[in-house]
Amino acid sequence: MSGVGKSTVAERLSELGFKVVETDYGGFSVVDEHGHQHWDVDRVRELLATEDADVLFVVGSDDAQVLFYPDFDHIVLLRAPRDVMVERLASRTNNPYGKTAEELAKILADLETFELRMRQGATHEIDTSKPLDRGIDEILRL
């Protein structure tokens, strides 16, 4: 979900020397005729078939992610309380998405609609409202 800290976690993992791919960037997502962003399934398949790192972290979410669950060793749901998400969206400088009332309303509606479904598919959950290093340690223990 937007505002849970995916990019922050991805940045820290990358700083630690891990291969990290955020699916919102680098051509791993496409925009459909309705203006909605979705994973480019073929590009994600190519990514997962490339063996150029001991560990790969794929950061992002999409309806198509369920197609790849068998390929992942772990599926980690990053979550944060709603008020924390709203504050992060309002104050972040690395991504303008979520700044308008319409975008915020969509994010909060998606939270209600999709978080339970994402929780059911996850093998682990991490509360990103806690200190970043604690969440990173949890991920690395996996």
DRENPA-3360 file (N, C-alpha, C; in nm, 2 decimals, always signed):
BEGIN
1 = MSGVGKST = +0.08/-0.12/+0.00/+0.00/+0.00/+0.00/+0.09/+0.12/+0.00 ~ +0.04/+0.23/-0.06/+0.12/+0.35/-0.06/+0.13/+0.41/+0.08 ~ +0.25/+0.45/+0.11/+0.27/+0.51/+0.24/+0.31/+0.42/+0.35 ~ +0.33/+0.29/+0.32/+0.37/+0.20/+0.43/+0.52/+0.19/+0.44 ~ +0.60/+0.25/+0.35/+0.74/+0.25/+0.37/+0.82/+0.16/+0.27 ~ +0.76/+0.11/+0.16/+0.82/+0.02/+0.07/+0.95/+0.08/+0.01 ~ +0.95/+0.20/-0.03/+1.06/+0.27/-0.09/+1.17/+0.29/+0.01 ~ +1.14/+0.32/+0.14/+1.24/+0.33/+0.24/+1.31/+0.20/+0.27;
9 = VAERLSEL = +1.23/+0.10/+0.28/+1.28/-0.04/+0.31/+1.37/-0.08/+0.19 ~ +1.32/-0.05/+0.07/+1.40/-0.09/-0.05/+1.53/-0.02/-0.06 ~ +1.53/+0.11/-0.02/+1.65/+0.19/-0.02/+1.75/+0.14/+0.08 ~ +1.71/+0.10/+0.20/+1.80/+0.05/+0.30/+1.86/-0.08/+0.26 ~ +1.77/-0.17/+0.20/+1.82/-0.30/+0.16/+1.93/-0.29/+0.05 ~ +1.90/-0.19/-0.04/+2.00/-0.16/-0.15/+2.13/-0.11/-0.09 ~ +2.12/-0.02/+0.01/+2.24/+0.03/+0.07/+2.32/-0.08/+0.14 ~ +2.25/-0.18/+0.18/+2.32/-0.29/+0.25/+2.38/-0.39/+0.14;
17 = GFKVVETD = +2.36/-0.36/+0.01/+2.43/-0.44/-0.09/+2.34/-0.54/-0.16 ~ +2.21/-0.54/-0.12/+2.12/-0.64/-0.19/+2.07/-0.59/-0.32 ~ +2.03/-0.68/-0.41/+1.96/-0.65/-0.53/+1.82/-0.63/-0.49 ~ +1.77/-0.51/-0.53/+1.63/-0.47/-0.50/+1.57/-0.41/-0.62 ~ +1.45/-0.46/-0.65/+1.38/-0.40/-0.77/+1.24/-0.35/-0.72 ~ +1.22/-0.22/-0.73/+1.08/-0.17/-0.70/+1.00/-0.17/-0.83 ~ +0.89/-0.24/-0.83/+0.82/-0.27/-0.96/+0.75/-0.14/-1.01 ~ +0.74/-0.04/-0.93/+0.68/+0.09/-0.98/+0.78/+0.16/-1.08;
25 = YGGFSVVD = +0.90/+0.12/-1.08/+1.00/+0.19/-1.16/+1.08/+0.09/-1.25 ~ +1.15/+0.15/-1.34/+1.24/+0.06/-1.43/+1.17/-0.02/-1.53 ~ +1.05/+0.02/-1.57/+0.98/-0.06/-1.67/+0.92/-0.18/-1.63 ~ +0.90/-0.21/-1.50/+0.84/-0.33/-1.45/+0.69/-0.31/-1.44 ~ +0.64/-0.19/-1.46/+0.50/-0.16/-1.46/+0.46/-0.08/-1.59 ~ +0.34/-0.10/-1.63/+0.28/-0.03/-1.75/+0.15/+0.04/-1.71 ~ +0.11/+0.14/-1.78/-0.01/+0.21/-1.75/-0.11/+0.17/-1.86 ~ -0.23/+0.12/-1.82/-0.33/+0.08/-1.91/-0.41/+0.19/-1.97;
33 = EHGHQHWD = -0.51/+0.16/-2.05/-0.59/+0.27/-2.12/-0.67/+0.35/-2.02 ~ -0.69/+0.30/-1.90/-0.77/+0.38/-1.80/-0.68/+0.46/-1.71 ~ -0.55/+0.45/-1.73/-0.45/+0.53/-1.65/-0.41/+0.45/-1.53 ~ -0.44/+0.32/-1.51/-0.40/+0.24/-1.40/-0.27/+0.17/-1.42 ~ -0.18/+0.17/-1.32/-0.05/+0.11/-1.34/-0.06/-0.04/-1.29 ~ +0.00/-0.12/-1.37/+0.00/-0.27/-1.35/+0.14/-0.32/-1.38 ~ +0.17/-0.43/-1.32/+0.30/-0.50/-1.35/+0.30/-0.55/-1.49 ~ +0.41/-0.53/-1.55/+0.44/-0.59/-1.68/+0.48/-0.74/-1.65;
41 = VDRVRELL = +0.39/-0.83/-1.66/+0.41/-0.97/-1.62/+0.53/-1.03/-1.69 ~ +0.55/-1.00/-1.82/+0.66/-1.06/-1.89/+0.80/-1.01/-1.83 ~ +0.80/-0.88/-1.80/+0.93/-0.82/-1.75/+0.95/-0.88/-1.61 ~ +0.85/-0.90/-1.53/+0.87/-0.96/-1.39/+0.92/-1.10/-1.41 ~ +0.86/-1.17/-1.50/+0.91/-1.31/-1.53/+1.05/-1.31/-1.57 ~ +1.10/-1.22/-1.65/+1.24/-1.21/-1.69/+1.32/-1.18/-1.57 ~ +1.28/-1.09/-1.49/+1.35/-1.06/-1.37/+1.37/-1.18/-1.28 ~ +1.27/-1.25/-1.25/+1.28/-1.37/-1.17/+1.36/-1.48/-1.23;
49 = ATEDADVL = +1.37/-1.49/-1.36/+1.45/-1.59/-1.43/+1.60/-1.55/-1.43 ~ +1.63/-1.43/-1.40/+1.77/-1.39/-1.40/+1.84/-1.42/-1.27 ~ +1.94/-1.49/-1.28/+2.02/-1.53/-1.16/+2.15/-1.46/-1.15 ~ +2.14/-1.34/-1.11/+2.26/-1.26/-1.10/+2.29/-1.20/-0.96 ~ +2.22/-1.26/-0.86/+2.23/-1.22/-0.73/+2.19/-1.33/-0.64 ~ +2.26/-1.34/-0.52/+2.22/-1.45/-0.43/+2.08/-1.43/-0.37 ~ +2.05/-1.30/-0.35/+1.92/-1.26/-0.29/+1.86/-1.15/-0.38 ~ +1.73/-1.16/-0.41/+1.66/-1.06/-0.48/+1.54/-1.02/-0.40;
57 = FVVGSDDA = +1.52/-0.89/-0.38/+1.40/-0.83/-0.31/+1.32/-0.76/-0.42 ~ +1.20/-0.81/-0.44/+1.10/-0.75/-0.53/+1.00/-0.67/-0.44 ~ +1.00/-0.54/-0.46/+0.92/-0.45/-0.38/+0.81/-0.39/-0.46 ~ +0.69/-0.42/-0.42/+0.57/-0.36/-0.49/+0.45/-0.45/-0.47 ~ +0.34/-0.41/-0.53/+0.22/-0.49/-0.52/+0.14/-0.47/-0.64 ~ +0.06/-0.57/-0.68/-0.02/-0.57/-0.80/-0.11/-0.69/-0.79 ~ -0.22/-0.69/-0.86/-0.31/-0.80/-0.87/-0.24/-0.92/-0.92 ~ -0.14/-0.90/-1.01/-0.07/-1.01/-1.08/+0.03/-1.08/-0.99;
65 = QVLFYPDF = +0.06/-1.02/-0.87/+0.16/-1.08/-0.79/+0.13/-1.22/-0.75 ~ +0.01/-1.26/-0.74/-0.03/-1.40/-0.71/+0.03/-1.50/-0.81 ~ +0.05/-1.46/-0.93/+0.10/-1.54/-1.03/+0.25/-1.59/-0.99 ~ +0.31/-1.50/-0.92/+0.45/-1.53/-0.88/+0.48/-1.58/-0.75 ~ +0.37/-1.60/-0.67/+0.39/-1.65/-0.53/+0.48/-1.78/-0.53 ~ +0.46/-1.87/-0.62/+0.54/-1.99/-0.62/+0.69/-1.96/-0.64 ~ +0.72/-1.85/-0.70/+0.86/-1.81/-0.72/+0.93/-1.75/-0.61 ~ +0.85/-1.70/-0.51/+0.91/-1.63/-0.40/+0.93/-1.72/-0.28;
73 = DHIVLLRA = +1.05/-1.70/-0.21/+1.07/-1.77/-0.09/+0.99/-1.72/+0.03 ~ +0.96/-1.59/+0.03/+0.88/-1.52/+0.13/+0.80/-1.41/+0.07 ~ +0.68/-1.39/+0.12/+0.60/-1.28/+0.08/+0.57/-1.20/+0.20 ~ +0.63/-1.08/+0.20/+0.63/-1.00/+0.32/+0.53/-0.88/+0.30 ~ +0.43/-0.87/+0.39/+0.34/-0.76/+0.39/+0.40/-0.65/+0.48 ~ +0.43/-0.54/+0.42/+0.47/-0.42/+0.50/+0.34/-0.34/+0.52 ~ +0.32/-0.31/+0.65/+0.19/-0.24/+0.69/+0.23/-0.14/+0.79 ~ +0.14/-0.04/+0.80/+0.15/+0.07/+0.90/+0.01/+0.11/+0.93;
81 = PRDVMVER = -0.01/+0.16/+1.05/-0.14/+0.22/+1.09/-0.19/+0.33/+0.99 ~ -0.31/+0.34/+0.97/-0.37/+0.43/+0.87/-0.32/+0.57/+0.90 ~ -0.32/+0.62/+1.02/-0.27/+0.76/+1.05/-0.12/+0.78/+1.01 ~ -0.04/+0.67/+1.03/+0.10/+0.68/+1.00/+0.11/+0.69/+0.84 ~ +0.03/+0.61/+0.77/+0.03/+0.62/+0.63/+0.00/+0.76/+0.58 ~ -0.11/+0.81/+0.63/-0.16/+0.95/+0.59/-0.05/+1.05/+0.62 ~ +0.02/+1.05/+0.73/+0.13/+1.14/+0.76/+0.24/+1.12/+0.66 ~ +0.28/+1.00/+0.64/+0.39/+0.98/+0.54/+0.36/+1.03/+0.40;
89 = LASRTNNP = +0.24/+1.00/+0.36/+0.20/+1.05/+0.23/+0.20/+1.20/+0.22 ~ +0.16/+1.27/+0.32/+0.16/+1.41/+0.33/+0.30/+1.47/+0.33 ~ +0.39/+1.40/+0.39/+0.52/+1.46/+0.42/+0.63/+1.41/+0.32 ~ +0.61/+1.30/+0.25/+0.72/+1.25/+0.17/+0.75/+1.34/+0.05 ~ +0.88/+1.33/+0.02/+0.93/+1.42/-0.09/+0.98/+1.34/-0.21 ~ +0.98/+1.20/-0.20/+1.04/+1.12/-0.31/+0.93/+1.07/-0.41 ~ +0.80/+1.10/-0.38/+0.70/+1.06/-0.47/+0.57/+1.15/-0.44 ~ +0.52/+1.21/-0.54/+0.41/+1.30/-0.52/+0.27/+1.23/-0.51;
97 = YGKTAEEL = +0.27/+1.10/-0.54/+0.14/+1.03/-0.53/+0.09/+1.03/-0.39 ~ -0.04/+1.06/-0.38/-0.11/+1.06/-0.25/-0.12/+1.20/-0.19 ~ -0.08/+1.30/-0.26/-0.08/+1.44/-0.22/-0.22/+1.50/-0.24 ~ -0.29/+1.46/-0.34/-0.42/+1.52/-0.37/-0.53/+1.45/-0.29 ~ -0.64/+1.52/-0.27/-0.75/+1.46/-0.19/-0.80/+1.33/-0.26 ~ -0.81/+1.33/-0.40/-0.86/+1.22/-0.47/-0.76/+1.10/-0.46 ~ -0.63/+1.13/-0.47/-0.54/+1.02/-0.45/-0.54/+0.96/-0.31 ~ -0.55/+1.04/-0.21/-0.55/+1.00/-0.08/-0.68/+0.91/-0.05;
105 = AKILADLE = -0.79/+0.96/-0.11/-0.91/+0.88/-0.09/-0.90/+0.74/-0.16 ~ -0.84/+0.74/-0.27/-0.82/+0.61/-0.34/-0.73/+0.52/-0.26 ~ -0.62/+0.57/-0.20/-0.53/+0.49/-0.12/-0.60/+0.43/+0.00 ~ -0.68/+0.52/+0.07/-0.75/+0.47/+0.18/-0.86/+0.37/+0.15 ~ -0.92/+0.39/+0.03/-1.02/+0.29/-0.01/-0.95/+0.16/-0.05 ~ -0.83/+0.17/-0.11/-0.76/+0.05/-0.15/-0.71/-0.03/-0.02 ~ -0.68/+0.05/+0.08/-0.64/-0.01/+0.21/-0.75/-0.10/+0.26 ~ -0.87/-0.04/+0.26/-0.99/-0.12/+0.31/-1.02/-0.24/+0.22;
113 = TFELRMRQ = -1.00/-0.22/+0.09/-1.03/-0.33/+0.00/-0.93/-0.44/-0.01 ~ -0.80/-0.40/-0.01/-0.70/-0.50/-0.05/-0.61/-0.54/+0.06 ~ -0.60/-0.47/+0.18/-0.50/-0.51/+0.28/-0.54/-0.65/+0.33 ~ -0.66/-0.69/+0.35/-0.70/-0.82/+0.40/-0.65/-0.93/+0.30 ~ -0.68/-0.90/+0.17/-0.64/-1.00/+0.07/-0.49/-1.01/+0.07 ~ -0.41/-0.90/+0.08/-0.27/-0.91/+0.08/-0.22/-0.98/+0.20 ~ -0.28/-0.96/+0.32/-0.25/-1.03/+0.44/-0.26/-1.18/+0.42 ~ -0.37/-1.22/+0.36/-0.39/-1.37/+0.34/-0.29/-1.43/+0.25;
121 = GATHEIDT = -0.23/-1.36/+0.16/-0.12/-1.41/+0.07/+0.02/-1.40/+0.13 ~ +0.03/-1.32/+0.24/+0.16/-1.30/+0.29/+0.21/-1.42/+0.38 ~ +0.34/-1.44/+0.38/+0.40/-1.54/+0.47/+0.45/-1.47/+0.60 ~ +0.47/-1.34/+0.59/+0.51/-1.26/+0.71/+0.46/-1.12/+0.70 ~ +0.44/-1.06/+0.81/+0.40/-0.92/+0.82/+0.50/-0.84/+0.90 ~ +0.52/-0.72/+0.86/+0.61/-0.63/+0.93/+0.54/-0.49/+0.95 ~ +0.54/-0.45/+1.07/+0.48/-0.32/+1.10/+0.59/-0.21/+1.08 ~ +0.57/-0.13/+0.98/+0.68/-0.03/+0.95/+0.66/+0.10/+1.02;
129 = SKPLDRGI = +0.57/+0.10/+1.12/+0.57/+0.22/+1.21/+0.67/+0.21/+1.32 ~ +0.73/+0.09/+1.33/+0.84/+0.07/+1.42/+0.97/+0.12/+1.36 ~ +1.08/+0.13/+1.43/+1.21/+0.18/+1.37/+1.25/+0.10/+1.25 ~ +1.30/+0.17/+1.15/+1.34/+0.10/+1.02/+1.43/-0.01/+1.04 ~ +1.53/+0.00/+1.12/+1.63/-0.11/+1.14/+1.57/-0.23/+1.20 ~ +1.47/-0.22/+1.28/+1.40/-0.33/+1.34/+1.33/-0.41/+1.22 ~ +1.26/-0.34/+1.13/+1.20/-0.40/+1.02/+1.30/-0.47/+0.93 ~ +1.41/-0.40/+0.90/+1.51/-0.46/+0.82/+1.57/-0.58/+0.88;
137 = DEILRL = +1.59/-0.58/+1.01/+1.64/-0.70/+1.08/+1.54/-0.82/+1.06 ~ +1.41/-0.79/+1.08/+1.31/-0.89/+1.06/+1.32/-0.95/+0.92 ~ +1.33/-0.87/+0.82/+1.34/-0.92/+0.68/+1.46/-1.00/+0.66 ~ +1.58/-0.95/+0.71/+1.70/-1.03/+0.69/+1.71/-1.16/+0.76 ~ +1.63/-1.17/+0.87/+1.63/-1.30/+0.95/+1.55/-1.40/+0.86 ~ +1.47/-1.36/+0.77/+1.40/-1.45/+0.69/+1.50/-1.52/+0.59;
% end
